[in-house]
Amino acid sequence: MTIIRKIQLSEIEVVIVDGHVYVDNNKTYGLGGYTWEAIEYKVPVIGVAKRGFFANKQTVVEVIRG
């Protein structure tokens, strides 16, 4: 998360990560959750992943592409 210290959070509106924010319905953090924590919840984080975890059906919004 060293890169986070180099970013002016006031200059961005959202962070998009290649991965999940939560990996289960209990809101256990994935990469996006840890990123959100690292930026002290100042900017929304959107996680984008090709596949869902079998245990996170309530914490995701599926997007169909194509």
Phi and psi restraints in degrees (range 20) as a CNS / XPLOR table:
assign (resid 1 and name C) (resid 2 and name N)
       (resid 2 and name CA) (resid 2 and name C) 1.0 -59.1 20.0 2
assign (resid 2 and name N) (resid 2 and name CA)
       (resid 2 and name C) (resid 3 and name N) 1.0 -34.8 20.0 2
assign (resid 2 and name C) (resid 3 and name N)
       (resid 3 and name CA) (resid 3 and name C) 1.0 -61.0 20.0 2
assign (resid 3 and name N) (resid 3 and name CA)
       (resid 3 and name C) (resid 4 and name N) 1.0 -29.7 20.0 2
assign (resid 3 and name C) (resid 4 and name N)
       (resid 4 and name CA) (resid 4 and name C) 1.0 -58.5 20.0 2
assign (resid 4 and name N) (resid 4 and name CA)
       (resid 4 and name C) (resid 5 and name N) 1.0 -37.0 20.0 2
assign (resid 4 and name C) (resid 5 and name N)
       (resid 5 and name CA) (resid 5 and name C) 1.0 -66.9 20.0 2
assign (resid 5 and name N) (resid 5 and name CA)
       (resid 5 and name C) (resid 6 and name N) 1.0 -18.0 20.0 2
assign (resid 5 and name C) (resid 6 and name N)
       (resid 6 and name CA) (resid 6 and name C) 1.0 -92.4 20.0 2
assign (resid 6 and name N) (resid 6 and name CA)
       (resid 6 and name C) (resid 7 and name N) 1.0 -4.2 20.0 2
assign (resid 6 and name C) (resid 7 and name N)
       (resid 7 and name CA) (resid 7 and name C) 1.0 -102.3 20.0 2
assign (resid 7 and name N) (resid 7 and name CA)
       (resid 7 and name C) (resid 8 and name N) 1.0 133.9 20.0 2
assign (resid 7 and name C) (resid 8 and name N)
       (resid 8 and name CA) (resid 8 and name C) 1.0 -82.9 20.0 2
assign (resid 8 and name N) (resid 8 and name CA)
       (resid 8 and name C) (resid 9 and name N) 1.0 103.3 20.0 2
assign (resid 8 and name C) (resid 9 and name N)
       (resid 9 and name CA) (resid 9 and name C) 1.0 -62.3 20.0 2
assign (resid 9 and name N) (resid 9 and name CA)
       (resid 9 and name C) (resid 10 and name N) 1.0 -25.6 20.0 2
assign (resid 9 and name C) (resid 10 and name N)
       (resid 10 and name CA) (resid 10 and name C) 1.0 -69.0 20.0 2
assign (resid 10 and name N) (resid 10 and name CA)
       (resid 10 and name C) (resid 11 and name N) 1.0 -13.6 20.0 2
assign (resid 10 and name C) (resid 11 and name N)
       (resid 11 and name CA) (resid 11 and name C) 1.0 -93.7 20.0 2
assign (resid 11 and name N) (resid 11 and name CA)
       (resid 11 and name C) (resid 12 and name N) 1.0 -6.5 20.0 2
assign (resid 11 and name C) (resid 12 and name N)
       (resid 12 and name CA) (resid 12 and name C) 1.0 -123.2 20.0 2
assign (resid 12 and name N) (resid 12 and name CA)
       (resid 12 and name C) (resid 13 and name N) 1.0 155.6 20.0 2
assign (resid 12 and name C) (resid 13 and name N)
       (resid 13 and name CA) (resid 13 and name C) 1.0 -103.7 20.0 2
assign (resid 13 and name N) (resid 13 and name CA)
       (resid 13 and name C) (resid 14 and name N) 1.0 -27.1 20.0 2
assign (resid 13 and name C) (resid 14 and name N)
       (resid 14 and name CA) (resid 14 and name C) 1.0 -157.2 20.0 2
assign (resid 14 and name N) (resid 14 and name CA)
       (resid 14 and name C) (resid 15 and name N) 1.0 153.3 20.0 2
assign (resid 14 and name C) (resid 15 and name N)
       (resid 15 and name CA) (resid 15 and name C) 1.0 -115.7 20.0 2
assign (resid 15 and name N) (resid 15 and name CA)
       (resid 15 and name C) (resid 16 and name N) 1.0 130.4 20.0 2
assign (resid 15 and name C) (resid 16 and name N)
       (resid 16 and name CA) (resid 16 and name C) 1.0 -112.8 20.0 2
assign (resid 16 and name N) (resid 16 and name CA)
       (resid 16 and name C) (resid 17 and name N) 1.0 125.7 20.0 2
assign (resid 16 and name C) (resid 17 and name N)
       (resid 17 and name CA) (resid 17 and name C) 1.0 -115.4 20.0 2
assign (resid 17 and name N) (resid 17 and name CA)
       (resid 17 and name C) (resid 18 and name N) 1.0 151.9 20.0 2
assign (resid 17 and name C) (resid 18 and name N)
       (resid 18 and name CA) (resid 18 and name C) 1.0 -87.7 20.0 2
assign (resid 18 and name N) (resid 18 and name CA)
       (resid 18 and name C) (resid 19 and name N) 1.0 81.6 20.0 2
assign (resid 18 and name C) (resid 19 and name N)
       (resid 19 and name CA) (resid 19 and name C) 1.0 161.2 20.0 2
assign (resid 19 and name N) (resid 19 and name CA)
       (resid 19 and name C) (resid 20 and name N) 1.0 -176.5 20.0 2
assign (resid 19 and name C) (resid 20 and name N)
       (resid 20 and name CA) (resid 20 and name C) 1.0 -91.1 20.0 2
assign (resid 20 and name N) (resid 20 and name CA)
       (resid 20 and name C) (resid 21 and name N) 1.0 147.7 20.0 2
assign (resid 20 and name C) (resid 21 and name N)
       (resid 21 and name CA) (resid 21 and name C) 1.0 -79.1 20.0 2
assign (resid 21 and name N) (resid 21 and name CA)
       (resid 21 and name C) (resid 22 and name N) 1.0 -46.7 20.0 2
assign (resid 21 and name C) (resid 22 and name N)
       (resid 22 and name CA) (resid 22 and name C) 1.0 -121.6 20.0 2
assign (resid 22 and name N) (resid 22 and name CA)
       (resid 22 and name C) (resid 23 and name N) 1.0 144.9 20.0 2
assign (resid 22 and name C) (resid 23 and name N)
       (resid 23 and name CA) (resid 23 and name C) 1.0 -105.6 20.0 2
assign (resid 23 and name N) (resid 23 and name CA)
       (resid 23 and name C) (resid 24 and name N) 1.0 -2.8 20.0 2
assign (resid 23 and name C) (resid 24 and name N)
       (resid 24 and name CA) (resid 24 and name C) 1.0 -154.5 20.0 2
assign (resid 24 and name N) (resid 24 and name CA)
       (resid 24 and name C) (resid 25 and name N) 1.0 176.2 20.0 2
assign (resid 24 and name C) (resid 25 and name N)
       (resid 25 and name CA) (resid 25 and name C) 1.0 -72.2 20.0 2
assign (resid 25 and name N) (resid 25 and name CA)
       (resid 25 and name C) (resid 26 and name N) 1.0 -12.1 20.0 2
assign (resid 25 and name C) (resid 26 and name N)
       (resid 26 and name CA) (resid 26 and name C) 1.0 -88.2 20.0 2
assign (resid 26 and name N) (resid 26 and name CA)
       (resid 26 and name C) (resid 27 and name N) 1.0 6.4 20.0 2
assign (resid 26 and name C) (resid 27 and name N)
       (resid 27 and name CA) (resid 27 and name C) 1.0 64.5 20.0 2
assign (resid 27 and name N) (resid 27 and name CA)
       (resid 27 and name C) (resid 28 and name N) 1.0 37.3 20.0 2
assign (resid 27 and name C) (resid 28 and name N)
       (resid 28 and name CA) (resid 28 and name C) 1.0 -70.2 20.0 2
assign (resid 28 and name N) (resid 28 and name CA)
       (resid 28 and name C) (resid 29 and name N) 1.0 128.9 20.0 2
assign (resid 28 and name C) (resid 29 and name N)
       (resid 29 and name CA) (resid 29 and name C) 1.0 -66.1 20.0 2
assign (resid 29 and name N) (resid 29 and name CA)
       (resid 29 and name C) (resid 30 and name N) 1.0 140.2 20.0 2
assign (resid 29 and name C) (resid 30 and name N)
       (resid 30 and name CA) (resid 30 and name C) 1.0 -105.7 20.0 2
assign (resid 30 and name N) (resid 30 and name CA)
       (resid 30 and name C) (resid 31 and name N) 1.0 -162.1 20.0 2
assign (resid 30 and name C) (resid 31 and name N)
       (resid 31 and name CA) (resid 31 and name C) 1.0 -55.3 20.0 2
assign (resid 31 and name N) (resid 31 and name CA)
       (resid 31 and name C) (resid 32 and name N) 1.0 -44.3 20.0 2
assign (resid 31 and name C) (resid 32 and name N)
       (resid 32 and name CA) (resid 32 and name C) 1.0 -63.6 20.0 2
assign (resid 32 and name N) (resid 32 and name CA)
       (resid 32 and name C) (resid 33 and name N) 1.0 -38.4 20.0 2
assign (resid 32 and name C) (resid 33 and name N)
       (resid 33 and name CA) (resid 33 and name C) 1.0 -65.6 20.0 2
assign (resid 33 and name N) (resid 33 and name CA)
       (resid 33 and name C) (resid 34 and name N) 1.0 -42.5 20.0 2
assign (resid 33 and name C) (resid 34 and name N)
       (resid 34 and name CA) (resid 34 and name C) 1.0 -67.7 20.0 2
assign (resid 34 and name N) (resid 34 and name CA)
       (resid 34 and name C) (resid 35 and name N) 1.0 -33.6 20.0 2
assign (resid 34 and name C) (resid 35 and name N)
       (resid 35 and name CA) (resid 35 and name C) 1.0 -66.3 20.0 2
assign (resid 35 and name N) (resid 35 and name CA)
       (resid 35 and name C) (resid 36 and name N) 1.0 -44.5 20.0 2
assign (resid 35 and name C) (resid 36 and name N)
       (resid 36 and name CA) (resid 36 and name C) 1.0 -60.0 20.0 2
assign (resid 36 and name N) (resid 36 and name CA)
       (resid 36 and name C) (resid 37 and name N) 1.0 -42.5 20.0 2
assign (resid 36 and name C) (resid 37 and name N)
       (resid 37 and name CA) (resid 37 and name C) 1.0 -63.4 20.0 2
assign (resid 37 and name N) (resid 37 and name CA)
       (resid 37 and name C) (resid 38 and name N) 1.0 -42.2 20.0 2
assign (resid 37 and name C) (resid 38 and name N)
       (resid 38 and name CA) (resid 38 and name C) 1.0 -64.7 20.0 2
assign (resid 38 and name N) (resid 38 and name CA)
       (resid 38 and name C) (resid 39 and name N) 1.0 -31.7 20.0 2
assign (resid 38 and name C) (resid 39 and name N)
       (resid 39 and name CA) (resid 39 and name C) 1.0 -93.4 20.0 2
assign (resid 39 and name N) (resid 39 and name CA)
       (resid 39 and name C) (resid 40 and name N) 1.0 15.8 20.0 2
assign (resid 39 and name C) (resid 40 and name N)
       (resid 40 and name CA) (resid 40 and name C) 1.0 56.2 20.0 2
assign (resid 40 and name N) (resid 40 and name CA)
       (resid 40 and name C) (resid 41 and name N) 1.0 37.2 20.0 2
assign (resid 40 and name C) (resid 41 and name N)
       (resid 41 and name CA) (resid 41 and name C) 1.0 60.3 20.0 2
assign (resid 41 and name N) (resid 41 and name CA)
       (resid 41 and name C) (resid 42 and name N) 1.0 24.4 20.0 2
assign (resid 41 and name C) (resid 42 and name N)
       (resid 42 and name CA) (resid 42 and name C) 1.0 -83.0 20.0 2
assign (resid 42 and name N) (resid 42 and name CA)
       (resid 42 and name C) (resid 43 and name N) 1.0 -25.1 20.0 2
assign (resid 42 and name C) (resid 43 and name N)
       (resid 43 and name CA) (resid 43 and name C) 1.0 -134.0 20.0 2
assign (resid 43 and name N) (resid 43 and name CA)
       (resid 43 and name C) (resid 44 and name N) 1.0 137.3 20.0 2
assign (resid 43 and name C) (resid 44 and name N)
       (resid 44 and name CA) (resid 44 and name C) 1.0 -60.4 20.0 2
assign (resid 44 and name N) (resid 44 and name CA)
       (resid 44 and name C) (resid 45 and name N) 1.0 144.9 20.0 2
assign (resid 44 and name C) (resid 45 and name N)
       (resid 45 and name CA) (resid 45 and name C) 1.0 -119.0 20.0 2
assign (resid 45 and name N) (resid 45 and name CA)
       (resid 45 and name C) (resid 46 and name N) 1.0 128.4 20.0 2
assign (resid 45 and name C) (resid 46 and name N)
       (resid 46 and name CA) (resid 46 and name C) 1.0 -112.0 20.0 2
assign (resid 46 and name N) (resid 46 and name CA)
       (resid 46 and name C) (resid 47 and name N) 1.0 125.4 20.0 2
assign (resid 46 and name C) (resid 47 and name N)
       (resid 47 and name CA) (resid 47 and name C) 1.0 -98.5 20.0 2
assign (resid 47 and name N) (resid 47 and name CA)
       (resid 47 and name C) (resid 48 and name N) 1.0 133.1 20.0 2
assign (resid 47 and name C) (resid 48 and name N)
       (resid 48 and name CA) (resid 48 and name C) 1.0 -123.1 20.0 2
assign (resid 48 and name N) (resid 48 and name CA)
       (resid 48 and name C) (resid 49 and name N) 1.0 125.2 20.0 2
assign (resid 48 and name C) (resid 49 and name N)
       (resid 49 and name CA) (resid 49 and name C) 1.0 -141.9 20.0 2
assign (resid 49 and name N) (resid 49 and name CA)
       (resid 49 and name C) (resid 50 and name N) 1.0 148.8 20.0 2
assign (resid 49 and name C) (resid 50 and name N)
       (resid 50 and name CA) (resid 50 and name C) 1.0 -69.3 20.0 2
assign (resid 50 and name N) (resid 50 and name CA)
       (resid 50 and name C) (resid 51 and name N) 1.0 -36.2 20.0 2
assign (resid 50 and name C) (resid 51 and name N)
       (resid 51 and name CA) (resid 51 and name C) 1.0 -125.5 20.0 2
assign (resid 51 and name N) (resid 51 and name CA)
       (resid 51 and name C) (resid 52 and name N) 1.0 147.0 20.0 2
assign (resid 51 and name C) (resid 52 and name N)
       (resid 52 and name CA) (resid 52 and name C) 1.0 -90.8 20.0 2
assign (resid 52 and name N) (resid 52 and name CA)
       (resid 52 and name C) (resid 53 and name N) 1.0 156.4 20.0 2
assign (resid 52 and name C) (resid 53 and name N)
       (resid 53 and name CA) (resid 53 and name C) 1.0 -78.1 20.0 2
assign (resid 53 and name N) (resid 53 and name CA)
       (resid 53 and name C) (resid 54 and name N) 1.0 146.3 20.0 2
assign (resid 53 and name C) (resid 54 and name N)
       (resid 54 and name CA) (resid 54 and name C) 1.0 -63.4 20.0 2
assign (resid 54 and name N) (resid 54 and name CA)
       (resid 54 and name C) (resid 55 and name N) 1.0 -21.6 20.0 2
assign (resid 54 and name C) (resid 55 and name N)
       (resid 55 and name CA) (resid 55 and name C) 1.0 -101.6 20.0 2
assign (resid 55 and name N) (resid 55 and name CA)
       (resid 55 and name C) (resid 56 and name N) 1.0 10.0 20.0 2
assign (resid 55 and name C) (resid 56 and name N)
       (resid 56 and name CA) (resid 56 and name C) 1.0 -125.9 20.0 2
assign (resid 56 and name N) (resid 56 and name CA)
       (resid 56 and name C) (resid 57 and name N) 1.0 67.8 20.0 2
assign (resid 56 and name C) (resid 57 and name N)
       (resid 57 and name CA) (resid 57 and name C) 1.0 -88.1 20.0 2
assign (resid 57 and name N) (resid 57 and name CA)
       (resid 57 and name C) (resid 58 and name N) 1.0 -24.1 20.0 2
assign (resid 57 and name C) (resid 58 and name N)
       (resid 58 and name CA) (resid 58 and name C) 1.0 -93.3 20.0 2
assign (resid 58 and name N) (resid 58 and name CA)
       (resid 58 and name C) (resid 59 and name N) 1.0 -14.4 20.0 2
assign (resid 58 and name C) (resid 59 and name N)
       (resid 59 and name CA) (resid 59 and name C) 1.0 -108.8 20.0 2
assign (resid 59 and name N) (resid 59 and name CA)
       (resid 59 and name C) (resid 60 and name N) 1.0 16.5 20.0 2
assign (resid 59 and name C) (resid 60 and name N)
       (resid 60 and name CA) (resid 60 and name C) 1.0 -131.2 20.0 2
assign (resid 60 and name N) (resid 60 and name CA)
       (resid 60 and name C) (resid 61 and name N) 1.0 159.2 20.0 2
assign (resid 60 and name C) (resid 61 and name N)
       (resid 61 and name CA) (resid 61 and name C) 1.0 -123.3 20.0 2
assign (resid 61 and name N) (resid 61 and name CA)
       (resid 61 and name C) (resid 62 and name N) 1.0 116.7 20.0 2
assign (resid 61 and name C) (resid 62 and name N)
       (resid 62 and name CA) (resid 62 and name C) 1.0 -77.7 20.0 2
assign (resid 62 and name N) (resid 62 and name CA)
       (resid 62 and name C) (resid 63 and name N) 1.0 135.3 20.0 2
assign (resid 62 and name C) (resid 63 and name N)
       (resid 63 and name CA) (resid 63 and name C) 1.0 -120.0 20.0 2
assign (resid 63 and name N) (resid 63 and name CA)
       (resid 63 and name C) (resid 64 and name N) 1.0 126.2 20.0 2
assign (resid 63 and name C) (resid 64 and name N)
       (resid 64 and name CA) (resid 64 and name C) 1.0 -94.8 20.0 2
assign (resid 64 and name N) (resid 64 and name CA)
       (resid 64 and name C) (resid 65 and name N) 1.0 130.3 20.0 2
assign (resid 64 and name C) (resid 65 and name N)
       (resid 65 and name CA) (resid 65 and name C) 1.0 -111.2 20.0 2
assign (resid 65 and name N) (resid 65 and name CA)
       (resid 65 and name C) (resid 66 and name N) 1.0 158.2 20.0 2
